[in-house]
């Protein structure tokens, strides 16, 4: 009977144990100076330098000063990638900054007719902005969406906001998820309504986004000092929550921590920050969430068997992770037995005939 050996090597894998995402409305509406000389921009920059999120979803970047975001990244987040091609209402737009390469970005739903979603004679005010990010150690790209729904609490604005939320839900259900349902995704941004304290005119925009059909899940980050979820307004009465991070299932099941960040309550004050940076930067507070990498499943061989000259290997995996199996008789020359073996469940197996008296196997996980 042939003798078998087994050798496991994970080759060329960059492991990412956690990923942090921040959403921030930076109150750029009406701002004429968005340079790195501006005290407002400097306050934003100090917070981003201190927190150094892997991905940042910005709202309210001033339209006429969008070009200065490149200078902001150079000054405060050197080496990060930036996309600013979101649609604008003529005053502000969204932007996404990432530590990891952004392979694609696209604006969706700008000026979409809201009549099919219950609000006539109106279009989508701004847009749904997407960045597809190549995260190391993940077998699937991360899709980060940011939006900024219609503001104000009058009946017309509330109806428009709810219709925009329905348009986004429809986009996920009948668009994005039909081809990307197995990928990690998250929606973030200023949704302009407090899910726990809605105005009397509310038509439930958050509930239209958070449901089993979209896969988006409600999270409630709080400030670690106050224990409250309020994000608006640090410049006045901080008594409502307008800013959200709504992850899909893969990320929602891997939340490590989250918080509403405030500089005015930090003691002692960390180097590089100032106590009133939160107020100087914006009327909104930033919201930060940290996720474990859902695809960083430690390798564990679950079975190895030989029967009638046929070997069978099985191991644990993450969905859509790819592998190849190789064999050798001398640990020097390795021949591929199977390539592009894709996990369709959380367990993978390979079966093949043993072709030599002495054979060793190794499993290579592709990044």
Secondary structure, 3 states (H helix, E strand, C coil): CCEEEECCCCCCCCCCCEEEEEEEECCCCCCCCCCCCCHHHHHHHHHHHHHCCCEEEEEEEEHHHHHHHHHHHHHHCCCCEEECCCCCCCCEEEEEEECCCEEEEEEECCCCECHHHCCCCCECCCCEEEEEECCCCCCCCEEEEEEECCCCCCHHHHHHHHHHHHHHHHHHHHHHHHHHCCCCEEEEEECCCCCCCCCCCCCCHHHHHCCCCCCCECCCCCCCCCCCCCCECCCCCCCECCEEEEECHHHHCCEEEEEECCCCCCCCCCCCCCCCHHHHHCCECCEEEEEECCCCCCCCEEEEEEECCEEEEEEECCCCCEEEEEEECCCCCCEEEEEEEECCCCEEEEEEECCCCEEEEEEEECC
